[in-house]
């Protein structure tokens, strides 16, 4: 049975509060202006180092310092400022009951993802967590999963941003976009996913993916 690879932020849970507060903690610690939460929303999903480069234009050494400050706060409180989308636990239960193998592929550190999944009581649904790091793209993460045999080319990537879909297609695997997260319909549709899901209830139907 094909493995379903799930993104975390914006796909299974809404992390905006914790991410926004942690980004602003890092920015203000180094003298930058805090961003409105509504502006931070566009940065949910892509790698954190890319976000700080875009927001600040800072040199690489300072980008790394911003990331360290972000992670300090996120590890203490930010990871818990996170909400599971209603119905996700039920949808994952339905897939698990049908024996569908599932994994996590997220740009955030694997240990953060593990804490969040345990907090929501859904960690046991996932066979593995592939987490990102500075300079590691989601495309590289999926390539490593394929190389290591954790998934095969029949796997499918499910996410809310174009970076999720692009990473899947670059590795020759299909994708599914979800519309309750932070990517627009156009952003996702432009990447030609196998499906666009309108609601969490449709996750259970992924068992029938081509």
C-alpha positions as CSV (number, residue, x, y, z in Angstrom):
1,X,0.0,0.0,0.0
2,X,1.3,3.4,-0.9
3,X,2.7,5.6,1.9
4,X,1.0,8.9,2.5
5,X,3.5,11.7,3.4
6,X,1.9,14.5,5.4
7,X,3.2,18.0,5.9
8,X,2.5,19.2,9.4
9,X,2.1,23.0,9.6
10,X,-1.0,24.1,7.7
11,X,-1.9,20.6,6.9
12,X,-2.5,18.7,10.2
13,X,-2.3,21.7,12.5
14,X,-2.5,25.5,12.6
15,X,0.8,26.8,14.0
16,X,0.4,30.5,13.3
17,X,0.4,31.8,16.8
18,X,3.5,30.0,17.9
19,X,5.4,30.7,14.7
20,X,4.4,34.4,14.7
21,X,5.4,34.9,18.3
22,X,8.7,33.1,17.9
23,X,9.6,34.9,14.7
24,X,8.9,38.2,16.4
25,X,10.9,37.2,19.4
26,X,13.9,36.6,17.1
27,X,13.4,39.8,15.1
28,X,12.9,42.1,18.1
29,X,15.9,40.5,19.9
30,X,18.1,41.7,17.1
31,X,16.5,45.1,16.7
32,X,14.1,44.4,13.9
33,X,10.5,45.5,13.8
34,X,7.9,42.8,14.8
35,X,5.5,41.7,12.0
36,X,1.7,41.5,12.3
37,X,0.5,38.0,12.6
38,X,-1.5,38.4,9.4
39,X,1.8,39.1,7.5
40,X,3.6,36.1,9.1
41,X,0.9,33.8,7.7
42,X,2.5,33.8,4.2
43,X,5.7,32.4,5.7
44,X,4.1,29.3,7.3
45,X,5.4,26.3,5.4
46,X,8.6,27.4,3.6
47,X,12.0,26.9,5.4
48,X,12.7,29.2,8.3
49,X,16.0,30.4,6.9
50,X,14.4,31.6,3.7
51,X,11.8,33.5,5.7
52,X,14.4,35.4,7.7
53,X,16.4,36.2,4.5
54,X,13.3,37.7,2.9
55,X,12.1,39.6,5.9
56,X,15.4,41.1,7.0
57,X,17.9,40.9,4.1
58,X,20.4,40.0,6.8
59,X,23.8,38.2,6.1
60,X,24.0,34.5,6.6
61,X,25.6,34.7,10.0
62,X,22.7,36.9,11.3
63,X,20.1,34.6,9.7
64,X,21.6,31.7,11.7
65,X,21.4,33.8,14.9
66,X,17.7,34.7,14.2
67,X,17.0,31.0,13.7
68,X,18.7,30.1,17.1
69,X,16.6,32.8,18.8
70,X,13.4,31.5,17.1
71,X,14.1,27.9,18.2
72,X,14.9,28.9,21.8
73,X,11.4,30.3,22.2
74,X,9.7,27.7,20.0
75,X,11.2,24.9,22.0
76,X,9.9,26.4,25.3
77,X,6.4,27.6,24.4
78,X,5.9,28.1,20.6
79,X,5.4,24.4,19.8
80,X,2.4,24.3,22.2
81,X,0.8,27.5,20.7
82,X,-0.6,25.2,18.0
83,X,-4.0,23.8,17.2
84,X,-5.0,20.6,15.6
85,X,-7.4,21.2,12.7
86,X,-10.9,19.9,13.7
87,X,-11.4,16.4,12.4
88,X,-7.8,15.6,11.7
89,X,-7.6,12.9,14.4
90,X,-10.7,11.2,13.1
91,X,-9.5,11.3,9.5
92,X,-6.1,9.8,10.5
93,X,-7.9,7.1,12.6
94,X,-9.8,6.1,9.5
95,X,-6.7,5.8,7.4
96,X,-4.9,3.8,10.1
97,X,-7.8,1.4,10.5
98,X,-7.4,0.6,6.8
99,X,-3.7,-0.1,7.2
100,X,-2.5,2.9,5.3
101,X,1.2,3.6,6.1
102,X,1.8,7.2,6.9
103,X,4.8,9.5,7.6
104,X,5.5,13.1,8.3
105,X,7.6,15.3,6.0
106,X,8.0,18.8,7.5
107,X,10.4,21.7,7.2
108,X,10.6,22.1,11.0
109,X,13.0,20.1,13.2
110,X,12.0,16.5,13.7
111,X,12.1,16.9,17.5
112,X,9.7,19.8,17.4
113,X,7.3,17.8,15.1
114,X,7.5,14.8,17.5
115,X,6.6,17.0,20.5
116,X,3.6,18.5,18.6
117,X,2.3,15.1,17.4
118,X,2.6,13.6,20.9
119,X,0.8,16.6,22.3
120,X,-2.1,16.0,20.0
121,X,-2.1,12.2,20.6
122,X,-1.5,11.3,17.0
123,X,2.2,10.4,16.9
124,X,1.5,6.6,16.8
125,X,-0.2,7.0,13.4
126,X,3.1,7.8,11.7
127,X,5.9,5.4,11.0
128,X,8.6,8.1,10.8
129,X,9.2,11.9,10.9
130,X,11.4,13.5,8.3
131,X,12.3,16.9,9.7
132,X,14.2,19.8,8.0
133,X,17.1,22.0,9.0
134,X,19.0,25.0,7.8
135,X,19.9,24.4,4.2
136,X,17.9,21.3,3.8
137,X,15.0,21.5,1.4
138,X,11.8,19.4,1.4
139,X,12.9,18.1,-2.0
140,X,16.1,16.8,-0.4
141,X,14.1,15.3,2.4
142,X,11.9,13.3,0.1
143,X,14.9,12.2,-2.0
144,X,16.5,10.9,1.2
145,X,13.3,9.0,2.1
146,X,13.3,7.4,-1.3
147,X,17.0,6.6,-1.2
148,X,16.7,5.0,2.3
149,X,13.7,2.9,1.3
150,X,11.4,4.6,3.8
151,X,9.0,5.2,1.0
152,X,8.8,4.1,-2.6
153,X,7.9,6.0,-5.8
154,X,4.2,5.2,-5.3
155,X,4.1,7.4,-2.2
156,X,2.0,10.6,-2.2
157,X,2.8,13.9,-0.6
158,X,0.0,15.9,1.1
159,X,0.5,19.5,1.9
160,X,-0.9,23.1,1.9
161,X,1.9,25.0,0.1
162,X,3.4,24.8,-3.4
163,X,6.8,23.8,-1.8
164,X,5.2,20.5,-0.7
165,X,3.9,19.7,-4.2
166,X,7.0,20.9,-6.0
167,X,9.2,18.7,-3.8
168,X,7.1,15.7,-4.5
169,X,7.1,16.2,-8.3
170,X,10.8,16.8,-8.4
171,X,11.2,13.3,-6.9
172,X,8.7,11.7,-9.3
173,X,5.9,11.2,-6.8
174,X,2.3,12.4,-6.8
175,X,0.9,15.1,-4.6
176,X,-2.4,16.3,-3.0
177,X,-3.1,19.9,-2.0
178,X,-5.2,20.9,1.0
179,X,-7.2,24.1,1.0
180,X,-7.6,24.7,4.8
181,X,-4.0,25.7,5.3
182,X,-1.9,28.7,4.1
183,X,-1.6,28.2,0.4
184,X,-4.1,29.6,-2.0
185,X,-6.2,27.6,-4.4
186,X,-4.2,29.0,-7.3
187,X,-0.8,28.4,-5.7
188,X,-1.7,24.7,-5.3
189,X,-3.7,24.2,-8.6
190,X,-0.8,25.6,-10.6
191,X,1.3,22.5,-9.5
192,X,-1.3,20.1,-10.9
193,X,-1.8,17.9,-7.8
194,X,-3.7,14.6,-8.1
195,X,-6.4,16.2,-5.9
196,X,-7.3,19.4,-4.1
197,X,-9.1,18.7,-0.8
198,X,-11.7,21.2,0.3
199,X,-12.2,19.8,3.8
200,X,-10.5,17.6,6.4
201,X,-13.3,15.0,5.9
202,X,-11.8,14.2,2.5
203,X,-8.6,12.9,4.0
204,X,-10.2,9.5,4.6
205,X,-10.7,9.2,0.9
206,X,-7.0,9.3,0.2
207,X,-7.1,5.5,0.4
208,X,-8.4,5.6,-3.2
209,X,-5.6,7.8,-4.6
210,X,-4.4,6.8,-8.1
